[in-house]
Amino acid sequence: MAELTALTIAEARDALARGDCSARELAEAHIAAIEAARDLNAFVVETPERALADADASDRRRAAGAAGAMDGVPVAIKDLFCTEGVRTTACSHILDGFVPPYESTVTARLRASGAVMLGKTNMDEFAMGSSNETSHYGPVRNPWHRRGDNRPMAPGGSSGGSAAAVAAKLCLGATGTDTGGSIRQPASFCGIVGMKPTYGRCSRWGIVAFASSLDQAGPMTRTVRDAAIMLGAMAGFDPKDSTSADLPVPDFEAALGRGVKGMRIGIPKEYRVDGMDPDIAALWDRGAAWLKEAGAELVEVSLPRTKYALPAYYIIAPAEASSNLSRYDGMRYGLRVEGRTPAEMYENTRAAGFGAEVRRRILIGSYVLSAGYYDAYYLKAQKVRTLIAGEFAAAFERCDAILTPTAPNAAFALGEMIDDPIAMYLNDVLTVPASLAGLPGISVPAGLNADGLPLGLQVLAPAFEDETVFRVAEVLEQAAGFELAPRGAG
């Protein structure tokens, strides 16, 4: 049943409605695909029994004429989302064995829409990383390879397991979370679509927190239309989340097909960063030309404080992480390493439970929040964040959307950057600014580099104009015609 795994969400929805296949058949095909691709290490928990039960329930609903928007669609869930009765660890040793007694709002909404859960995907520990190499369960392998080079490639991070699973056709869609680029960068590395909605569009309740003022859930799919369908099922106001936006959820799919004629597309000169792959710079120019040919007007915009976004982010995010991760002490759930005193038990548990990157960020965060450094670092970074948001607002007075590359480079080999945290952090240089401003952004696969690896283009729009992002992204997708599958992905 390999052909069932090649369907998009939209195609599967239509096939199920026509009776061409059942939800059980769709689930069985993807369960088999996951079993055949375990070498990718994309999943940390497989839930085939749950998937088949969900699929059977979906088939019964469809027979009764009560199918939901995602009914029967097999999806994967990033291990950052709490799933009732299914182990959730944020891929950290410190949460070993934790089985939540509740469901995150996003996954509950997906389930209510009829989606079928295949399992939990691998990720960087506590979403801290750009390569999926910080996971307690080992790195994910990108299903793509460089031409003539069989070294395993990084899928990007932190949502690397979700990105690899979608690219390898192990699921029709997957949830991701984006704090500074953790949906968009792995989407670019794996040749799929990754959408970060406006901050507040999707509830954060039940998602293991990294940086609360930045974390945002979003869909990872193979097409722009699929991302619009899936976001429609995920989004919505949640009174349990104080940062959730009390706004109606638009019909994102209805925004597609309108084209970009008459729209103004901003091209920020500051995004031509030092060290950018020439193939990416050329693709950016090509993407701008595609939009111009489709009837858009290109406008140069300036975002001069872009160069300060990354250092500001790596002060704010670790500061919030150090606070959020203080709850993991071995007392209530997860790992416990005994000591002679409670304080020693805390120290032993946290030392054994957190990986090197998480410890590094906790230390950075604790330092910038400490007395004597709060004003010099944290407060100043927050002021820079406000200035960056203001620059975006000024730019959007001159344009409707902004086009940039997603990442400054294509996927790299596993182990190639892991010992250089600064080089790893630079992977987020083009995605972090929009995260600091809370803006919606999407990565669309638009071409290959000289090594045969996928490259993505990023579309940004003003807050809560997620439909504009989808509208522009669809035009790029159609112009690029990106249909090549990674090796071994069917």
C-alpha positions as CSV (number, residue, x, y, z in Angstrom):
1,M,0.0,0.0,0.0
2,A,2.9,2.3,-0.7
3,E,0.8,4.6,-2.8
4,L,-1.3,5.6,0.2
5,T,1.7,7.1,1.9
6,A,2.3,9.2,-1.2
7,L,-1.0,11.1,-0.7
8,T,-1.2,14.6,0.6
9,I,-3.6,15.5,3.4
10,A,-5.9,17.1,0.8
11,E,-5.7,14.0,-1.5
12,A,-6.3,11.6,1.5
13,R,-9.3,13.7,2.6
14,D,-10.8,13.4,-0.8
15,A,-10.0,9.7,-1.2
16,L,-11.6,8.9,2.1
17,A,-14.7,10.9,1.2
18,R,-15.0,9.0,-2.1
19,G,-14.5,5.7,-0.4
20,D,-11.3,4.9,-2.4
21,C,-9.7,3.8,0.8
22,S,-10.6,3.5,4.5
23,A,-8.9,5.2,7.4
24,R,-7.7,1.8,8.7
25,E,-6.0,1.1,5.3
26,L,-4.4,4.5,5.5
27,A,-3.2,3.9,9.0
28,E,-1.9,0.4,8.2
29,A,0.1,1.8,5.3
30,H,1.8,4.4,7.5
31,I,2.4,2.0,10.4
32,A,4.3,-0.3,7.9
33,A,6.2,2.7,6.5
34,I,7.3,3.6,10.0
35,E,8.5,0.1,10.8
36,A,10.5,0.0,7.6
37,A,12.2,3.3,8.3
38,R,13.3,2.9,11.9
39,D,16.9,3.6,10.9
40,L,15.9,7.3,10.6
41,N,15.1,7.4,14.3
42,A,12.3,9.8,13.6
43,F,9.9,8.3,16.2
44,V,10.6,7.9,19.9
45,V,7.2,6.3,20.7
46,E,5.1,4.4,18.1
47,T,1.4,4.0,18.8
48,P,0.1,1.5,16.2
49,E,-2.7,0.1,18.4
50,R,-3.9,3.7,19.2
51,A,-3.7,4.6,15.5
52,L,-5.8,1.6,14.4
53,A,-8.4,2.3,17.1
54,D,-8.5,6.0,16.0
55,A,-8.8,4.9,12.4
56,D,-11.6,2.5,13.1
57,A,-13.5,5.2,15.0
58,S,-12.9,7.5,12.0
59,D,-14.4,5.0,9.6
60,R,-17.5,4.7,11.8
61,R,-17.9,8.5,12.0
62,R,-17.6,8.7,8.2
63,A,-20.2,6.0,7.7
64,A,-22.5,7.9,10.0
65,G,-21.9,11.2,8.0
66,A,-20.1,12.9,10.9
67,A,-16.5,13.1,9.6
68,G,-14.3,16.0,10.8
69,A,-11.9,18.2,8.9
70,M,-8.9,15.8,9.5
71,D,-10.9,12.6,9.9
72,G,-8.8,9.5,9.2
73,V,-5.6,11.5,8.4
74,P,-2.5,9.9,10.0
75,V,-0.3,12.4,11.8
76,A,2.8,12.4,14.0
77,I,3.1,14.4,17.2
78,K,6.3,16.1,18.3
79,D,7.4,14.7,21.7
80,L,6.9,18.2,23.2
81,F,3.1,17.9,23.2
82,C,1.6,16.2,26.2
83,T,-0.5,13.2,25.1
84,E,-2.8,11.6,27.7
85,G,-1.7,8.0,28.4
86,V,1.2,8.2,26.0
87,R,4.8,8.8,27.2
88,T,6.0,12.5,26.8
89,T,9.6,13.3,27.6
90,A,10.6,16.3,25.5
91,C,13.4,13.8,24.5
92,S,15.1,14.5,27.8
93,H,16.4,11.9,30.3
94,I,15.0,14.0,33.1
95,L,11.4,13.2,32.0
96,D,12.0,9.4,31.5
97,G,8.8,7.5,32.1
98,F,6.5,10.5,32.3
99,V,3.0,9.7,31.0
100,P,0.8,12.8,31.1
101,P,-2.7,12.4,32.6
102,Y,-4.0,15.2,30.3
103,E,-3.9,16.2,26.6
104,S,-2.4,19.4,25.2
105,T,-5.0,21.7,23.6
106,V,-3.5,21.4,20.1
107,T,-3.4,17.6,20.1
108,A,-6.9,17.5,21.6
109,R,-8.1,19.7,18.8
110,L,-6.5,17.5,16.2
111,R,-8.1,14.4,17.8
112,A,-11.5,16.2,17.8
113,S,-11.1,16.8,14.1
114,G,-10.6,13.1,13.5
115,A,-6.8,12.9,13.1
116,V,-5.1,9.6,13.7
117,M,-2.0,9.6,15.9
118,L,0.8,7.4,14.7
119,G,3.3,8.2,17.5
120,K,5.6,10.8,19.0
121,T,8.5,12.2,17.0
122,N,12.1,12.7,18.1
123,M,13.4,16.2,18.8
124,D,16.2,18.2,20.3
125,E,16.1,18.0,24.1
126,F,13.5,20.5,25.4
127,A,13.5,21.9,21.8
128,M,17.0,23.3,22.3
129,G,19.0,22.7,19.2
130,S,19.2,23.1,15.4
131,S,20.2,19.6,14.3
132,N,18.2,17.1,16.4
133,E,21.5,15.9,17.9
134,T,20.8,16.9,21.5
135,S,18.0,14.3,21.9
136,H,18.4,11.8,24.7
137,Y,17.3,9.2,22.2
138,G,20.0,9.9,19.6
139,P,19.9,12.0,16.4
140,V,17.4,11.8,13.7
141,R,18.7,11.0,10.2
142,N,17.5,13.3,7.4
143,P,16.1,11.1,4.5
144,W,18.1,13.3,2.1
145,H,21.8,12.8,1.3
146,R,24.4,14.9,-0.5
147,R,25.1,13.6,-4.0
148,G,27.8,11.0,-3.9
149,D,28.0,11.2,-0.1
150,N,26.4,8.6,2.2
151,R,27.1,10.3,5.4
152,P,23.9,10.8,7.5
153,M,22.6,14.4,7.3
154,A,21.0,16.4,10.1
155,P,17.3,17.1,9.6
156,G,17.5,20.4,11.4
157,G,15.9,21.1,14.8
158,S,14.3,21.1,17.1
159,S,11.4,19.6,15.2
160,G,13.7,17.3,13.2
161,G,11.8,14.1,13.8
162,S,8.6,15.6,12.6
163,A,10.3,17.0,9.5
164,A,12.1,13.7,8.7
165,A,8.8,11.8,9.2
166,V,6.9,14.0,6.8
167,A,9.7,14.0,4.2
168,A,10.1,10.2,4.3
169,K,6.4,9.7,3.9
170,L,5.9,8.1,7.3
171,C,2.9,10.4,8.1
172,L,0.8,12.9,6.1
173,G,1.5,15.7,8.5
174,A,3.1,16.4,11.9
175,T,3.1,18.9,14.7
176,G,6.1,21.0,15.4
177,T,7.0,23.9,17.7
178,D,8.9,27.0,16.7
179,T,10.7,29.2,19.2
180,G,13.4,30.7,17.0
181,G,13.0,28.7,13.8
182,S,12.4,25.1,15.0
183,I,9.6,24.5,12.4
184,R,10.9,26.5,9.5
185,Q,14.6,25.5,9.6
186,P,14.0,21.7,9.7
187,A,11.3,22.1,7.0
188,S,14.0,23.8,4.8
189,F,16.5,21.0,5.5
190,C,14.0,18.2,4.7
191,G,12.3,19.7,1.7
192,I,8.8,20.1,3.2
193,V,6.5,23.0,4.2
194,G,6.7,24.3,7.8
195,M,4.4,26.9,9.1
196,K,4.9,29.0,12.3
197,P,1.6,30.8,12.9
198,T,1.3,34.2,14.6
199,Y,2.2,33.9,18.3
200,G,-1.0,33.3,20.2
201,R,-2.8,31.6,17.2
202,C,-2.3,28.1,18.7
203,S,-2.6,27.3,22.4
204,R,0.6,26.6,24.3
205,W,-1.3,24.7,27.0
206,G,0.1,21.2,27.5
207,I,3.2,21.9,25.4
208,V,6.4,21.4,27.5
209,A,7.7,25.0,27.8
210,F,11.1,26.2,26.5
211,A,10.7,30.0,26.2
212,S,7.1,31.0,26.9
213,S,7.1,34.3,25.1
214,L,8.3,32.7,21.9
215,D,7.1,29.1,21.7
216,Q,4.4,28.5,19.1
217,A,2.9,25.3,17.7
218,G,2.5,24.8,13.9
219,P,2.0,22.2,11.2
220,M,4.6,20.5,9.1
221,T,3.3,19.0,5.8
222,R,4.3,18.3,2.2
223,T,2.2,21.1,0.7
224,V,1.0,24.6,1.5
225,R,-2.6,23.4,1.2
226,D,-2.0,20.7,3.7
227,A,-0.5,23.2,6.2
228,A,-3.6,25.4,5.8
229,I,-5.9,22.4,6.5
230,M,-3.9,21.2,9.5
231,L,-3.5,24.7,11.0
232,G,-7.3,25.1,10.8
233,A,-7.7,22.1,13.0
234,M,-4.9,23.1,15.5
235,A,-5.7,26.8,16.0
236,G,-8.2,28.6,18.2
237,F,-8.6,30.5,21.5
238,D,-7.9,28.6,24.7
239,P,-8.8,30.2,28.0
240,K,-6.3,27.9,29.7
241,D,-3.5,29.8,27.9
242,S,-3.1,33.4,29.0
243,T,-1.2,34.2,25.7
244,S,-3.9,32.7,23.5
245,A,-5.5,35.2,21.1
246,D,-9.2,35.5,21.5
247,L,-9.9,35.7,17.7
248,P,-11.9,33.6,15.3
249,V,-10.0,31.0,13.3
250,P,-10.1,32.0,9.6
251,D,-10.6,29.4,6.8
252,F,-6.9,29.3,5.9
253,E,-7.6,26.9,3.0
254,A,-10.0,29.5,1.4
255,A,-7.1,32.0,1.2
256,L,-5.4,29.8,-1.4
257,G,-5.9,30.3,-5.1
258,R,-6.1,34.1,-4.9
259,G,-2.6,34.7,-6.3
260,V,-0.4,37.7,-5.5
261,K,-1.4,40.1,-8.3
262,G,-1.3,43.7,-6.9
263,M,0.5,42.6,-3.7
264,R,3.8,44.3,-2.6
265,I,6.5,41.9,-1.5
266,G,9.3,43.3,0.6
267,I,12.9,42.2,0.0
268,P,15.1,43.1,3.1
269,K,18.7,43.8,2.1
270,E,19.9,42.9,5.6
271,Y,19.0,39.3,5.1
272,R,22.0,38.8,2.7
273,V,24.1,37.6,5.6
274,D,27.8,36.9,5.5
275,G,28.6,33.3,4.7
276,M,25.2,32.7,2.9
277,D,25.4,29.8,0.5
278,P,25.5,31.2,-3.1
279,D,22.8,28.7,-4.1
280,I,20.5,30.1,-1.5
281,A,21.1,33.7,-2.6
282,A,20.4,32.7,-6.2
283,L,17.2,30.9,-5.1
284,W,16.1,34.0,-3.2
285,D,16.5,36.1,-6.4
286,R,14.6,33.4,-8.3
287,G,11.7,33.4,-5.8
288,A,11.4,37.2,-6.1
289,A,11.3,36.8,-9.9
290,W,8.5,34.2,-9.6
291,L,6.4,36.5,-7.5
292,K,7.0,39.4,-9.9
293,E,6.0,37.3,-12.8
294,A,2.8,36.4,-10.9
295,G,1.9,40.1,-10.7
296,A,3.4,41.2,-7.4
297,E,5.5,44.4,-7.0
298,L,8.9,44.0,-5.4
299,V,9.8,46.6,-2.8
300,E,13.1,46.9,-1.0
301,V,12.6,47.2,2.8
302,S,15.1,47.8,5.5
303,L,15.4,45.9,8.8
304,P,18.6,47.3,10.1
305,R,18.5,45.7,13.5
306,T,18.4,42.2,12.1
307,K,22.0,41.7,13.1
308,Y,21.0,42.1,16.8
309,A,18.2,39.6,16.6
310,L,20.3,36.5,17.2
311,P,22.2,37.8,20.3
312,A,18.9,39.2,21.7
313,Y,17.2,35.8,21.2
314,Y,20.0,33.9,22.8
315,I,19.6,36.1,25.9
316,I,15.8,36.0,26.1
317,A,15.2,32.4,25.3
318,P,17.8,30.9,27.8
319,A,16.5,33.3,30.5
320,E,13.0,32.0,30.1
321,A,14.2,28.4,29.8
322,S,16.2,28.7,33.0
323,S,12.9,29.7,34.8
324,N,10.7,27.1,33.0
325,L,13.1,24.2,33.6
326,S,13.5,24.9,37.3
327,R,10.4,22.7,37.9
328,Y,12.4,19.6,36.9
329,D,13.8,18.6,40.3
330,G,13.2,14.9,40.7
331,M,10.5,15.3,43.3
332,R,7.2,14.9,41.3
333,Y,7.8,13.1,38.1
334,G,10.5,11.7,35.8
335,L,14.0,10.9,36.8
336,R,15.2,11.0,40.4
337,V,18.8,10.5,41.5
338,E,18.9,10.2,45.3
339,G,21.2,12.2,47.6
340,R,21.8,12.6,51.3
341,T,19.8,15.8,51.4
342,P,17.0,17.3,49.2
343,A,19.5,19.9,47.8
344,E,21.9,17.1,46.9
345,M,19.1,15.1,45.3
346,Y,18.1,18.2,43.2
347,E,21.7,18.6,42.1
348,N,22.2,14.9,41.3
349,T,19.0,14.7,39.4
350,R,19.5,17.8,37.3
351,A,23.1,17.0,36.5
352,A,22.2,13.5,35.3
353,G,18.9,14.4,33.7
354,F,19.8,17.4,31.5
355,G,22.1,17.1,28.5
356,A,25.0,19.5,27.7
357,E,23.1,22.0,25.5
358,V,20.2,22.3,28.0
359,R,22.7,22.8,30.9
360,R,24.5,25.4,28.8
361,R,21.3,27.4,28.2
362,I,20.2,27.1,31.8
363,L,23.5,28.6,32.9
364,I,23.3,31.4,30.3
365,G,19.8,32.2,31.4
366,S,20.6,32.1,35.1
367,Y,23.5,34.4,34.5
368,V,21.7,37.1,32.5
369,L,18.9,37.2,35.1
370,S,21.2,37.4,38.0
371,A,21.7,40.6,40.1
372,G,24.0,43.0,38.4
373,Y,23.5,41.6,34.9
374,Y,19.7,41.7,34.5
375,D,19.8,45.3,33.2
376,A,22.9,44.9,31.2
377,Y,21.7,41.8,29.3
378,Y,18.1,40.7,29.8
379,L,16.5,44.1,29.9
380,K,18.6,45.4,27.0
381,A,17.7,42.3,24.9
382,Q,14.0,43.0,25.6
383,K,14.5,46.6,24.4
384,V,16.1,45.3,21.2
385,R,13.2,42.9,20.7
386,T,10.8,45.9,20.9
387,L,12.9,47.8,18.3
388,I,12.9,44.8,16.0
389,A,9.1,44.4,16.2
390,G,8.8,48.1,15.4
391,E,11.0,47.8,12.3
392,F,8.8,45.0,11.0
393,A,5.7,47.2,11.6
394,A,7.4,50.0,9.6
395,A,8.4,47.6,6.8
396,F,4.8,46.3,6.6
397,E,3.5,49.8,5.9
398,R,5.4,49.5,2.6
399,C,4.6,45.9,1.7
400,D,2.1,43.1,2.3
401,A,4.6,40.3,2.9
402,I,8.3,39.8,3.1
403,L,10.4,37.2,1.2
404,T,13.7,35.8,2.5
405,P,15.6,32.6,2.5
406,T,14.7,30.3,5.4
407,A,18.3,29.3,6.5
408,P,21.7,30.5,5.5
409,N,22.8,27.0,4.5
410,A,21.4,23.6,3.5
411,A,21.5,20.5,5.7
412,F,24.9,19.6,7.1
413,A,26.2,16.2,8.1
414,L,25.5,14.8,11.6
415,G,28.5,15.7,13.8
416,E,29.6,18.5,11.5
417,M,28.6,21.4,13.8
418,I,27.8,19.8,17.2
419,D,31.0,20.9,18.8
420,D,30.6,24.5,17.7
421,P,27.6,26.0,19.4
422,I,28.0,29.4,17.8
423,A,28.0,27.9,14.3
424,M,24.9,25.9,15.3
425,Y,23.1,29.0,16.7
426,L,23.8,30.8,13.4
427,N,21.4,28.4,11.7
428,D,18.6,30.5,13.2
429,V,19.8,33.9,12.0
430,L,17.0,34.3,9.3
431,T,14.2,32.8,11.4
432,V,14.7,34.4,14.8
433,P,13.7,38.0,13.9
434,A,10.1,37.0,13.1
435,S,10.0,34.9,16.2
436,L,11.0,37.9,18.4
437,A,8.2,39.9,16.7
438,G,5.6,37.2,17.0
439,L,4.9,37.2,13.3
440,P,3.6,34.3,11.1
441,G,6.2,32.7,8.8
442,I,6.4,29.7,6.5
443,S,9.2,27.8,4.8
444,V,8.4,26.5,1.3
445,P,10.7,24.0,-0.5
446,A,11.8,25.8,-3.6
447,G,14.9,24.1,-5.1
448,L,18.1,22.1,-4.6
449,N,21.6,23.2,-4.0
450,A,24.7,21.9,-6.0
451,D,24.9,18.9,-3.6
452,G,21.3,17.9,-4.3
453,L,19.9,19.1,-0.9
454,P,16.7,21.0,-0.5
455,L,16.5,24.7,0.1
456,G,13.6,26.7,1.4
457,L,12.2,30.2,0.9
458,Q,10.6,32.0,3.9
459,V,7.4,34.2,3.7
460,L,6.6,36.6,6.6
461,A,3.5,38.7,7.1
462,P,2.1,41.0,9.8
463,A,0.6,39.5,12.9
464,F,-2.6,37.5,12.4
465,E,-2.3,37.8,8.6
466,D,-1.5,34.1,8.4
467,E,-3.7,33.8,5.3
468,T,-1.4,36.2,3.5
469,V,1.5,33.9,4.3
470,F,-0.4,30.9,2.8
471,R,-1.4,32.9,-0.3
472,V,2.2,34.0,-1.2
473,A,3.6,30.6,-0.2
474,E,1.2,28.8,-2.6
475,V,2.4,30.9,-5.6
476,L,6.1,30.1,-4.7
477,E,5.2,26.4,-4.4
478,Q,3.5,26.3,-7.8
479,A,6.4,28.2,-9.5
480,A,9.1,26.0,-7.9
481,G,7.3,22.8,-8.8
482,F,9.4,21.0,-6.1
483,E,8.4,17.4,-6.3
484,L,11.6,15.5,-5.9
485,A,11.5,12.9,-3.1
486,P,14.5,12.2,-0.8
487,R,16.3,9.0,-1.5
488,G,14.6,6.1,0.0
489,A,11.4,8.0,0.7
490,G,9.3,6.3,-1.9
